[in-house]
Amino acid sequence: MTLNILFFTITIKKHEVTREEANHKEIVDSLFEKHKDRQITMHHLI
């Protein structure tokens, strides 16, 4: 009789967001929202 056991170790580390990353994400999100609004208005005009 053979008993095979596998052990996995999973390490989860919290990602620290830098100030530059937060500013970049905020700019990208705002541009995305503006573009999405523009698409919706253009779609309603057609």
C-alpha positions as CSV (number, residue, x, y, z in Angstrom):
1,M,0.0,0.0,0.0
2,T,1.4,3.4,-1.0
3,L,0.3,6.7,0.5
4,N,1.2,9.8,-1.5
5,I,0.8,13.1,0.1
6,L,1.5,16.5,-1.4
7,F,2.0,19.6,0.7
8,F,1.6,23.1,-0.8
9,T,2.5,26.3,1.0
10,I,0.8,29.4,-0.2
11,T,2.0,32.8,0.9
12,I,-0.1,35.8,0.5
13,K,1.5,39.2,0.8
14,K,-0.5,42.5,0.9
15,H,0.5,44.8,-2.0
16,E,1.5,48.2,-0.8
17,V,0.2,50.8,-3.3
18,T,2.5,53.7,-3.8
19,R,1.3,57.3,-4.2
20,E,2.3,57.3,-7.9
21,E,0.3,54.1,-8.5
22,A,-2.7,55.5,-6.7
23,N,-2.5,58.8,-8.7
24,H,-2.2,56.9,-12.0
25,K,-5.1,54.6,-11.2
26,E,-7.3,57.7,-10.3
27,I,-6.4,59.4,-13.6
28,V,-7.0,56.2,-15.7
29,D,-10.4,55.6,-13.9
30,S,-11.5,59.2,-14.6
31,L,-10.5,59.0,-18.2
32,F,-12.3,55.7,-18.6
33,E,-15.5,57.1,-17.0
34,K,-15.4,60.2,-19.4
35,H,-14.9,57.9,-22.4
36,K,-17.7,55.7,-21.3
37,D,-20.0,58.7,-20.8
38,R,-19.1,59.9,-24.3
39,Q,-19.9,56.5,-25.8
40,I,-23.3,56.4,-24.1
41,T,-24.2,59.9,-25.3
42,M,-23.0,59.2,-28.9
43,H,-25.0,55.9,-28.9
44,H,-28.2,57.8,-27.8
45,L,-27.8,60.4,-30.5
46,I,-27.7,57.7,-33.3
